[in-house]
């Protein structure tokens, strides 16, 4: 008996009858999707780091301004 059953309307996916898990059988497409997910994660990390840097710069500028007024 065949272990993998095609998913109707989705030629890249099959269901494992034993576990019920759906799997992508198009290796190239799955690999490209993983690369895209990794790139988006890296972009998000870079944006978060830039936001943090801007907050630090703002805090330092604020401190300089306050020291200038009090000095």
N, C-alpha and C positions, 0 to 999 in steps of 0.2 A: 504494500500500500504506500502511496506517495505521502511523504511527511509534510510537504509544503503545498498549500492551496493558494492559488492566485486570488488577489482581491479584485473583485469586479470594478471596472472603471479606473483602476490604478495599476498600470502594467509594471511599475517599478517595485511593487510591494507584494509580499506573500505572507500568509499566516502559518506559523508552525503549529500543526495539529496537536502535538504533544504538550506544548507549553502555552499555546494561545497567543504567543508573542508575534507581533507584526514586524517584519524585517524588510529593509530596503535592499533589493538585490541588484540595483544599479550602482556598482562600486564607484564609478567616476562621479556620478551625481552626488552620492553620499560624501565622497571625499571633498568635492567642491563646497558642499554645504558646511562641512566641518571647518574648512578654511575660512569661509565667510563668517561663521560664528566666532571663530578665534580672532579674526580681524576686528569685528564689532566689539568684542570684549576688550581688546587692546585699545581701541579708540575710546571706549568708555573710561578705561583706567587713565588714559592720558588726559581726558577732559576733567575727570575728578581731581587729578594731580594739579592741573592748571587752575582749577577753582580754588584749591587749597592754597596754592602759591599766591593767587590774587588776594585771598583773605589775609594772608600773612603780610603782604605788601601794604594793604590797606591799614592793618593794625600798626605797622611800623610808621607809616606816614602820619597816622593819627597821633601816635606817641611823639613824633618829631614836632608836630604842630602844637601839641600841648606843652612840650618842653620849651618851645620858642615863646609861647605866651607867658609862661611862668619864669622864664630866665631873664 
